[in-house]
Each structure stands twice: as structure tokens, then as C-alpha cells.
């Protein structure tokens, strides 16, 4: 029996900072936790990071998102 490779999905990650407008990043990753970790590495100290949703595959293709690269949307 072979294990099927887990498919990547696009996750929307919200970043809130005091005194600043909220930001949303799109990240293509295998898990939501991986996407959160990618954005967390970019966020400023004191930022609140949360999963905000997902993104359709056709939108991912149109934006030409690459796996593991957070993009501000």
C-alpha cells in the first residue's frame, strides 16, 4: 500500500498589530499549521496571527502563488 502525498492548499492568514491595519497573507502549504508558521516568521513582535480561511484553486493559479511563499493579499 502506498501513501498518497498530502495535497497543498491555500490558506489565508490574518495578522493583527496594535495601531496598524490588519493584514492578510495567502500561503500555499500542506497544513494550516505550516502556513501559520511561515507567516509567523515574517510578523513583527506582538502580532496576533490566526487562520482566516482558504482560497480557491483557480485563484491560486491566477495569482501564481508558490508553495511556502507568503503573499500579502
C-alpha positions, 0 to 999 in steps of 0.5 A: 500500500502506498501513501498518497502525498498530502495535497497543498492548499491555500490558506489565508492568514490574518495578522493583527498589530496594535495601531496598524491595519490588519493584514492578510497573507495567502500561503500555499502549504500542506497544513494550516499549521505550516502556513501559520508558521511561515507567516509567523516568521515574517510578523513583527513582535506582538502580532496576533496571527490566526487562520482566516480561511482558504482560497480557491484553486483557480485563484491560486493559479491566477495569482501564481502563488508558490508553495511556502511563499507568503503573499500579502493579499 
